[in-house]
Amino acid sequence: MKSEKSIWSSVSILIGAVIAVLAFVRGDAQIWLLLGVFAIWGAWVILFLLMPFIKQAKKKQMRKARMNALYREGHGTSQQNNLHPAEGEGGTQLLLCHVNLRITGYLRSIYQDATWEWCEKNPAQLILNGGIGRIRVYGAEEYDHADVKIDKRGNISCSMVKSVPLEKVNGADDGEEKLPPNQQPVNTQIWYELQARKVLETTIADLHSRGITTLTIREDGDVLIDQGEEETPREHLSSFPAKVYWPQLIKVLQSEGMAAQIVSNGIQLTW
């Protein structure tokens, strides 16, 4: 609407200029003045109509130049930090939070009230490059630390760690009676997660691929497979629970999708 009023105003000015030329100028000069008036008016109209497009093109060019400047700045910062532009500070922090949540979920699958914090000065670099880092764990019963392993495929595993004072090592503390490991109270779910899950899953996958569907875990923790007339040791499970805990362990194994039963020489698993 504003542009239409401006054009009509310019037409009014044009008519006034033409009338003035016709009224006050005679001869050949009149024609040249009329041509000049029309030329000026036509140039003004064309410029007026094109002005919005010119402004839009200028804004677009300025926006493109600003985006290029921001990209160059971000690219330079990422090269200094050995990161891709998409992995700047915000992206790294988001990735760190994601890994933190995975570790928290991993711990709380066993210890419902567990909390933790990084012992590493720069856990983000550990996450990006892979490796093993230590965390301080709270609310995990007898454990106070854990080693978190992150590989380049994004897989995460935790190994629980217990700090023991040096004076208690090798029987230095004679005032405390030491019990054999299998006589200490055992949480079979925790033992499975920390000592058996990875070993059994890897072993079962390998045996299944070769047509073997049964294995036996002896009381000493040795994992045996029946091949004809002889049993072949395959793996070993550390700190295997005593027989009194086997009924609980059977329930844990069954909850993991394995058919488990107690036999004469140990626990038999079938899949």
N, C-alpha and C positions, 0 to 999 in steps of 0.2 A: 504493500500500500504506500509506503513512504517513497519507494522508487518511482511508482506511477505518478505521484504528485510532483516529484522532481522533474520528470520528463515533461509533464504538462506545463510546469513553470518555465522550462527551457523553451517550449514551443511558443509560449506567450512572449518570452523575450525575443525569440526569433522573429515573430510577426511584428513586434514593435520596431526591431532593427530594420526589417524590410520596408516597413511604411516610412521610417525616417529617411532611408536612402532614396526611396521613390519621390519623397516630398522635397528633399533639399538638394539632390544631385541630379545633373543632367549630362547627356552625352555618353561617350565611351566609358568614363569613370564610373557611371552608375552600374554598368554590367560587371565590371571588375569588383566593385564593392559588394554587389549582391553575391557574386561567386565566393568572395572571401567570407561573407557572413555565413553562407550555407556550409562552406568548408569547415569553419570553426565550430559551428553547431553540430555538424556531423561527427567531427572528431571527438567532441565532448560527449555526445550520446554513446558512441562506440566505447570510449574509455569508461564511461559510467556503467555501462552494461557489463563490461569485462572485469570491472574492479572486484566483485565478489570472488570470481574465479582466480584472479591474481592473488588475492589475500589468502584464499584457501591453499593454493599451490605453495605460497611462501611459508604458511604455517606447517604444511606437510614437510617441506624441505628442512625447516628448523627442527621439527620433531625428529626427523630421521638423523640429522646431525647430532642432536642430543642423545639419542639412543646409541649411536656409534661411539660417542664419547664415553657413555656409561659402560658399554661393552669393553672398550679398550681399557678403562680403569679397572673393571672387574677381572678382565683377563690378566692384566699385569699383577694384580693382587694374588690371583690363584696360582700364577707361576711362582711367585715368591714362596707360597705355602705348599708347593708341589701338589696342587689340587686342580681338578678340572673346574672351569667356570661354574658349572652346575653344583659343585661341591664346595661352595664358599662356606663362610662361617655359619650361616643359617642352616644350610644343608647338612653340615657336619654335626651341629647340635641336634638336629632332628634325628640323624642316624644314631647318635649316642643315646638319645632318649629311647629309641626303639630297642637297641641292644640292652639297655638297662632294664626295660620292661620284660624282655625275654629271660634275663638272668633272675629277676625277681620271681617270675612265674616258675622258673626251674626250681629255685630254692623252696618256694612256698608249696610246691607239689608234695614236699616232704615235711617241711617245717612251716606251719601255717602262720606263725608270728615272726618269721625271719625278716630282718632288715640288714642292709649292708652298705658299704661305701668302698670306693676305689682306693687302693694303696698306690696306684700308678699316678705319676705326675701328669701324664698326658694320655688318658685312655682313648681319646679320639684317634691318635696315631696307631694305637694297638688295633683298633677296630678296622681302620683303613688298610693296614699292612698285614694284619694277622699276627698270631703269636700267642704267648701265654702271659697273663697278667694276674696279679694277686688282689683279692678283695678282703676286707675285714667284715666278718659275719657276726651278727648279733641274734640271739634267740634261736640258736641251732644246737641246743643241748651241749654235747661235749666238744663240738667243733668251734673254733674261733676264726678260722681263715678258710679260704677256698682259692684254688688256682683255676682261673677261667681260660679255656683254650678256644681261640677263634681262628678258624682256617679261612682261606681265601674264597671258599665257596659260601661263607656265611654260617657254617655249622658252629654251634656253641656246645661245649661240654664243661662240666664243673667237677673238680676233684677236691673233696673236703680235706681240710688240714687241721691238725690239732697241735698247738705249741706245747712242748713239754720242757720244763726247766732242766738245765744241764745236770743239776745235782741229783735228779731223780733217774737219770739214765744209767743203765748197767747196774742197777741195784744199789746206787749210792745212798738212797733213802731207805735204811733198814727198818725204820719204824712203820712203814706201810707194807702190808702183806699184799703180794701180787698174785692175782688169780690167772689161770690159763685163759687165753682168749675165748675159747668155746664155753667157758663157765661163766663168763660175764653176761649180764642181761643183753639180749639182742633184739633189735627191732628189725624183723625180717623184711619189711617194705624198704627201709632205709638201706639195709645190706644189699638188697636186690638192685636198687637204683645205683649205688656207688660201686659195687663189686661185680655184679653179675650181668646186668642188662646188656652192656656193650659186648661182652664176651659171648653170651648166649645168642644174641641176635646175629652176630657175625658168623658164629659157628653153625647155627641152624640154617642160615641162608646158604652157606657153602655146602652143607650136607644135603639139603633139599635139592640143590641143583645137580647133585650126583646120585639122586634116587634113594638116599638114606633118610628114614623117617623117625628114627628112635635114637636116643642117647641116654646114658646113665651117669649120674653124679654120685660118686662114692663119698663115704663119710669124711675122707681126708681132703675133699674138694676136687679130686681129679675127675675130669670129664672123659668118659669112655664111649666108644662106639663099637657095636657088635659087628664084626666082620668074619662071618663063618664060625669057626670054632674058637676064635680068640677075640679078646677085647683089646682094642687099641687106644692108649691114652691120647687125647686130643688137645685138651686145654686144662688149666688149673684155676679154680676159684679160691681166692684168698679168704681166710677167716670164715670158712664155711660153717654155718650154724650147727650146733649139736642136735642130736636126735629129738630132744625135748621140744625143739622149735620147728621140727619138720611139718607138723600139721598146719602151722601158721604159714610156713613157706609154701606148702602145697596150694593154699588159697591164693597167695600172691601170684604164683606161677599160672594158676588157672585164670585169674583175672587178666593176665596178659595174653590169653588166647591159647595156652598150651595145655594139653592133657597130661596131668602129672599124677603120679601115684608112688607110694612107698613100696619098695621091693626089698628083697633080702640083702642086697649089697649096696643099697642107696636109694636114690630117687630117680625114677624113670620118667623121661619126657617124651611125648609123642606129638607130632604135628601133621 
